[in-house]
Amino acid sequence: MTNSKVVQHETVRNIDPQLAFETTCFSDRQALDRYLADAAGSLKVLRPEFSADTGSALFTGPDRPLPDDELDGLWREGGRVVVHDHVPGTPYFANGVMVDGRLCLTDTWRCYTMDVGPRSLLTSVVNVLPDSAEVRLLRDRLQPLAAATTDGDGPVCFEVVLGGDQVKVVKFAHRVAGAPLPDLCAHVGIAGQSGQDAQAPDGFVADYAFKVRRGGTLREITRLDEVRRLASYREDLFMPALGGPVERTVDEGAGAIVLLRHADESVLLRDIAFLQELNRSGVFVVD
């Protein structure tokens, strides 16, 4: 499947209009500038037609200005810019395999994000039980799209926004999902896309990424001792050395990442809520 967001949105709309965002595409900066000026009263999402797998969406609207350098960056890879109204909901990753034309969702992840300027940065993903209402809804709604865009069996992965009973497809690909999702599957004993059916996980798992607001030389990571005392904390997946350089986070990267795991979902979610607040206040002291 093409990685053009324009073609993907058109494909989704042709198969099931209810799954598609109402997009407008722009091929030049002046036309986009005029459109945004006329639509200044609503929150818009902008994406370049082509980008790497890491998050590339920008948000602009009331009380959320879009700096010129960020707007310029939408055109760096060539192609057009895709714009649509912001649709309220929760992002999910839904991964699976096609077997005899049937979509089997093997692992599904609820996403947590943090707004930083014009971006909504991914901070964490948590596995969702395979018999949950969310997974059943996603499987049923995504089945026609998955079946219509593949000629045979194989892996498929989706990024969607779920709000109530409404599902909107951000992007999809007929391939195995990228890191860290396969590794997180292993932590709760499920085969992920190497299997053919969803398996009951051994508890709940998440990675949590701390974002860097300003680059420089790292002097301190505040309240790290509290993070490591959380009931769900298991280990540091990545932790920068004091005295070394850190760079401002601009996509799905991170200044530090910890692994969380617990048998009780409520405990894990409580810890993520604590980490979200800590992350918003800033944990990296740099000069």
C-alpha positions in Angstrom: 0.0 0.0 0.0 1.3 3.5 -0.9 2.6 5.7 1.9 0.9 8.8 0.4 -1.6 10.1 2.9 -3.6 11.6 0.1 -4.0 8.3 -1.7 -4.7 6.5 1.6 -7.5 8.9 2.6 -9.1 8.5 -0.8 -8.9 4.7 -0.5 -10.5 4.7 2.9 -13.2 7.1 1.7 -14.0 4.9 -1.4 -14.4 1.8 0.8 -16.2 3.3 3.8 -16.7 7.0 4.0 -17.5 6.8 7.7 -13.9 5.7 8.4 -12.4 8.7 6.5 -11.5 12.2 7.7 -13.0 15.0 5.6 -9.7 16.1 4.1 -8.6 19.0 2.0 -5.3 18.8 0.1 -3.0 21.7 -0.8 -0.1 21.8 -3.3 1.2 25.3 -2.5 1.9 27.3 0.6 -0.1 30.4 -0.3 -3.4 28.5 -0.8 -2.8 26.7 2.6 -2.1 30.0 4.3 -5.4 31.5 3.0 -7.4 28.5 4.1 -5.9 28.5 7.6 -6.7 32.3 7.9 -10.3 31.7 6.9 -10.6 28.7 9.3 -8.9 30.4 12.3 -11.8 29.7 14.6 -11.5 25.8 14.5 -8.9 23.3 15.4 -7.2 21.8 12.3 -4.8 18.9 11.9 -2.1 19.2 9.2 0.0 16.4 7.8 2.6 16.2 5.0 1.7 13.8 2.2 4.9 11.8 2.8 6.7 11.3 6.1 8.6 8.8 8.2 6.6 6.5 10.5 7.1 8.8 13.4 4.4 11.3 14.2 4.2 14.2 11.7 0.8 15.8 12.5 0.6 19.5 13.5 -2.3 21.1 15.2 -3.4 24.7 14.8 -6.4 26.7 15.9 -7.6 29.0 18.6 -4.9 29.5 21.3 -2.6 27.1 19.3 -0.6 29.1 16.8 1.5 27.3 14.2 5.1 28.7 13.9 6.3 29.5 10.4 9.2 27.1 10.7 6.8 24.2 11.6 4.6 25.2 8.6 7.6 25.3 6.4 8.5 21.7 7.5 5.3 20.3 6.0 6.7 20.9 2.5 10.3 19.6 3.0 9.6 16.0 1.8 7.7 17.3 -1.3 4.1 16.3 -2.1 1.0 18.0 -0.8 -0.3 18.9 2.7 -3.4 17.2 4.0 -5.7 19.1 6.3 -8.8 18.1 8.3 -10.9 19.2 11.3 -9.7 17.8 14.6 -12.0 14.8 15.5 -12.2 14.2 19.3 -11.3 10.8 20.4 -8.5 8.5 21.6 -5.7 7.2 19.3 -5.3 3.5 19.0 -2.8 1.1 17.3 -4.6 -2.0 16.0 -2.4 -4.8 14.7 -3.4 -8.1 13.2 -3.2 -10.6 10.4 -5.5 -11.4 7.5 -6.5 -15.1 7.3 -8.7 -16.3 4.5 -10.0 -12.7 4.1 -10.8 -12.3 7.7 -9.2 -9.7 9.9 -7.8 -11.1 13.2 -6.7 -8.3 15.6 -3.8 -9.9 17.5 -2.8 -6.9 19.6 -4.4 -3.5 20.2 -3.0 -0.5 22.1 -4.6 2.6 23.6 -2.3 5.6 23.1 -1.6 8.4 25.5 -0.3 11.8 24.3 0.9 15.1 25.5 0.4 18.5 23.7 3.7 20.4 23.2 3.2 23.5 21.0 1.6 22.5 17.7 2.3 18.8 18.2 0.6 16.0 20.1 3.5 13.7 21.2 3.0 10.0 21.9 4.0 9.2 25.5 2.7 5.7 26.1 0.7 2.8 24.8 -1.2 0.2 26.9 -2.5 -3.2 25.6 -6.2 -3.6 25.4 -7.9 -6.9 26.2 -8.9 -8.8 23.1 -12.5 -9.3 24.2 -13.0 -5.7 25.0 -15.7 -3.6 23.3 -13.0 -1.4 21.7 -11.4 -4.4 20.0 -14.7 -5.8 18.8 -15.7 -2.5 17.3 -12.3 -1.9 15.6 -12.3 -5.4 14.2 -15.8 -5.1 12.7 -15.3 -1.6 11.3 -11.8 -2.3 9.9 -12.6 -5.6 8.3 -13.9 -4.2 5.0 -10.9 -1.9 4.6 -8.4 -4.7 5.4 -10.1 -7.1 3.0 -10.4 -4.6 0.1 -6.8 -3.6 0.2 -5.0 -7.0 0.3 -4.8 -9.9 -2.1 -4.0 -12.6 0.4 -3.0 -13.5 4.0 -0.5 -11.5 5.9 0.1 -8.8 8.6 -1.8 -5.5 8.7 -1.6 -2.6 11.1 -3.8 0.5 11.6 -3.5 3.8 13.4 -7.0 5.1 14.2 -8.9 7.6 16.4 -11.8 6.1 18.3 -14.5 8.3 19.8 -17.6 6.5 21.1 -18.8 4.4 18.2 -16.9 6.5 15.6 -13.7 5.2 14.1 -11.5 7.3 11.9 -8.4 5.8 10.1 -5.2 7.9 10.3 -3.1 5.4 8.3 -2.7 1.7 7.6 -0.1 -0.7 6.2 0.1 -4.3 5.3 3.2 -5.1 7.3 4.3 -6.0 10.8 4.0 -3.1 13.3 7.1 -1.3 14.3 9.0 -1.2 17.6 8.3 -1.2 20.4 5.0 -3.0 20.0 6.4 -6.5 19.2 8.6 -6.3 22.3 5.8 -5.2 24.5 3.7 -8.1 23.3 6.5 -10.5 24.5 6.4 -8.9 28.0 2.8 -10.1 28.5 3.2 -13.4 26.7 1.3 -12.9 23.5 2.5 -13.8 20.0 1.3 -10.6 18.4 1.3 -10.6 14.6 3.3 -13.9 14.5 0.1 -15.6 15.6 -3.3 -15.9 13.9 -5.6 -15.0 16.8 -5.6 -12.7 19.8 -4.3 -14.3 22.9 -5.2 -13.4 26.5 -2.3 -11.4 27.8 -0.6 -12.0 31.1 -1.5 -8.6 32.6 -0.9 -5.1 31.2 2.2 -3.5 29.8 3.3 0.0 28.7 6.3 1.9 27.9 6.4 5.6 29.0 8.4 8.2 27.2 9.5 11.5 28.8 9.8 14.4 26.4 12.6 17.0 26.3 11.3 20.6 26.1 14.7 22.3 25.6 18.0 20.8 24.4 21.2 21.2 26.2 23.5 19.5 28.7 21.6 17.3 31.1 22.1 18.2 34.8 19.2 16.4 36.5 16.1 14.2 35.9 13.7 15.4 38.6 11.7 12.9 40.8 13.3 9.9 39.1 13.3 8.1 42.4 9.5 8.5 42.6 9.2 7.0 39.1 11.2 4.0 40.1 9.0 3.4 43.2 5.8 3.2 41.2 3.9 -0.1 41.6 4.1 -0.8 37.9 7.7 0.3 37.3 9.9 -2.6 36.0 13.0 -1.1 34.4 14.6 1.7 32.5 14.5 1.1 28.8 16.5 4.2 28.0 18.0 6.6 30.5 20.4 9.4 29.4 23.6 10.0 31.4 23.9 13.1 33.5 26.4 15.6 31.9 25.6 14.4 28.4 23.6 16.2 25.7 19.9 15.9 25.2 17.9 17.2 22.2 14.4 18.7 22.2 11.8 16.1 21.4 10.0 16.9 18.1 8.3 13.6 17.2 7.9 10.2 18.8 11.4 10.2 20.2 12.1 10.5 23.9 14.6 11.8 26.4 14.0 8.8 28.7 11.8 5.7 28.6 10.7 3.3 31.3 8.8 0.0 31.2 5.6 -0.4 33.2 3.8 -3.7 33.9 1.2 -4.9 36.3 -1.5 -7.5 36.6 -4.1 -4.9 37.6 -4.9 -2.4 34.8 -6.2 0.2 37.2 -2.7 0.3 38.9 -1.0 0.8 35.6 -3.4 3.5 34.5 -3.0 5.3 37.8 0.8 5.3 37.3 0.5 6.6 33.8 -1.7 9.4 35.0 1.0 10.4 37.5 3.7 10.2 34.8 1.6 12.3 32.4 1.4 15.1 35.0 5.1 14.8 35.8 6.0 14.9 32.1 3.9 18.0 31.5 5.7 19.8 34.3 9.1 18.9 32.8 11.6 16.4 34.3 14.8 17.4 32.4 17.0 20.1 33.9 19.4 21.3 31.2 21.8 24.2 30.7 
